[in-house]
Amino acid sequence: MKYILILIAVLFVTPVFSQIKVDNNSYKFNISFDNKWKEVSKVETEKKDVITYSFSKNSKVAATIIAFKFVSPQKIDDLIYTLEKDFNLNIPERIGDYVKSNNESYESKSADYKDKDTYEKIYYYTTIKDNNGEFYSYMIRFIADNSYNHSDFEYDVSTIINYFKINL
């Protein structure tokens, strides 16, 4: 009887804690999503200097991670300017100011964006420490349909971004 109870507990509890984990040693980061998310695509350039991951939770919420490798450090404001102006990314107008967060290994800024159909939160990171002659930059973008509950979106974003780690 004791073993049956343990088996039942494992079967019902394990899915709650299962996660999608991305552990990319080549681009020096890892991140985790809960089991409600699924990986939609993963694409890397032939030169192996940019990789993109796409995830979705449902038809109303999505996330994208773009990681870059560089041979010299990038300025965070230059990275943001370039990505915000990229027509392929179609980033809507920013609302409010950037929120800055730094540590000894990287610089980071985040901002909220909104248009008539979606709202977004985007995190930008760029490393300031050399790692064997390479530097890394990241954009982590969360997009939600305007009909998605905003507090649920904020919870999803904060939970996932807390699992993002740069591993230099």
Residue pairs with C-beta under 8 A, 6 or more apart in sequence:
15 35
16 35
17 35
18 34
18 35
19 32
19 33
19 34
19 35
20 32
20 33
20 34
20 35
20 37
20 38
20 39
20 55
21 30
21 31
21 32
22 29
22 30
22 31
22 32
22 39
22 53
22 65
23 30
24 30
24 51
24 67
25 167
26 48
26 51
26 69
27 51
27 67
27 68
27 69
27 136
27 138
28 127
28 131
28 136
28 166
28 167
28 168
29 67
29 136
29 138
29 164
29 165
29 166
29 167
30 163
30 164
30 165
30 167
31 65
31 140
31 160
31 163
31 164
31 165
32 160
32 163
33 55
33 63
33 160
33 163
34 159
36 57
36 58
37 55
37 56
37 57
37 63
38 55
38 56
38 57
39 53
39 54
39 55
40 54
40 55
40 56
40 62
41 52
41 53
41 54
42 51
42 52
42 53
42 54
43 51
43 52
44 50
44 51
44 52
45 51
48 69
49 68
49 69
49 70
50 66
50 67
50 68
50 69
51 66
51 67
52 64
52 65
52 66
52 67
53 64
53 65
54 62
54 63
54 64
55 62
55 63
55 64
55 65
56 62
56 63
57 63
57 156
59 145
60 144
60 145
60 147
60 148
61 142
61 143
61 144
61 145
61 148
61 153
61 156
62 142
62 143
62 144
63 140
63 141
63 142
63 143
63 160
64 139
64 140
64 141
64 143
65 138
65 139
65 140
65 141
66 83
66 138
66 139
66 141
67 136
67 137
67 138
68 74
68 136
68 137
68 138
69 134
69 135
69 136
70 134
70 135
70 136
70 137
71 133
71 134
71 135
72 135
73 126
73 127
73 128
73 130
73 135
74 126
74 135
74 137
75 126
76 107
76 108
76 109
76 124
76 125
76 126
79 124
79 126
79 137
79 139
80 98
80 109
80 124
83 89
83 91
83 124
83 139
84 91
84 94
89 141
91 113
91 120
91 122
91 141
92 113
92 114
92 115
92 118
92 120
93 113
93 114
93 115
94 111
94 112
94 113
95 111
95 112
95 113
95 114
96 111
96 112
97 111
98 109
98 110
98 111
99 109
99 110
99 111
100 107
100 108
100 109
101 108
101 109
101 110
102 108
104 128
104 129
105 127
105 128
105 129
105 166
105 168
106 125
106 126
106 127
106 128
106 129
106 166
107 125
107 126
107 128
108 123
108 124
108 125
108 126
109 123
109 124
110 121
110 122
110 123
110 124
111 121
111 122
112 119
112 120
112 121
113 119
113 120
113 121
113 122
114 120
116 146
117 145
117 146
118 143
118 144
118 145
118 146
119 143
119 144
119 146
119 150
119 153
120 141
120 142
120 143
120 144
121 141
121 142
121 153
121 154
121 157
122 139
122 140
122 141
122 142
123 138
123 139
123 140
123 141
123 161
123 164
124 137
124 138
124 139
125 136
125 137
125 138
125 140
125 166
126 135
126 136
126 137
126 138
127 135
127 136
127 137
127 166
127 168
128 135
129 168
131 168
136 166
136 168
138 164
138 166
140 161
140 164
142 153
142 156
142 157
142 160
144 150
144 153
